């Protein structure tokens, strides 16, 4: 499940990159929160403890 969320946030970032490069805006600033959530899902002990087999 964490891999799915990381993938979703990565897709979100990639979908906002053309807007960032063309217009110089992030369209509400959704890139930074996505990066922070990705880092949280990678580094968090709580996420690792929640999603166990």
N, C-alpha and C positions, 0 to 999 in steps of 0.2 A: 503494500500500500504506500509506503513512503516513496518508492520509486515512481509510482503513478503521479503523486503530487509534485515531485521534482520535475517530472516530464511536463506536467500541466503548466507549472510556473515557467519552465524553459520555453515552452511554446508561446506563452504570454509575452515573454521578453522578446522572442524572435519576431512576433507579430507587430511589436511596437518599434522595432529598429528602423524600418523604412520611414516611418513617420518622423522619428528622431532625426534621421539624416536629411530628409527632404525639407522639413519645416523647422527643425531646430527645437521642437517641442516634444514632450513625452505624452501629451494628451491626458493630463491629469496626474502625471507623476507615478505611473504604475510600474515602472521598471525597478526602482529602488525597493519598494516593498516586496516585489517578487524575488529579488536577489537576497533580501534578508530572510524570507521564508525558506528559500533553498538552503541557505547556510544553516538555518535552524533545523531543518529536516535531516541534514547531513551530520551535524555535530551534537544534537540533543540526545542525552541519555534517556529522557522521558519518552521520546519517539521510539527509540530502540527497545525500551522496556514494554511499551504498549503493543507494538507490532512484532510479536514473537510467534514462532511456529508451535 
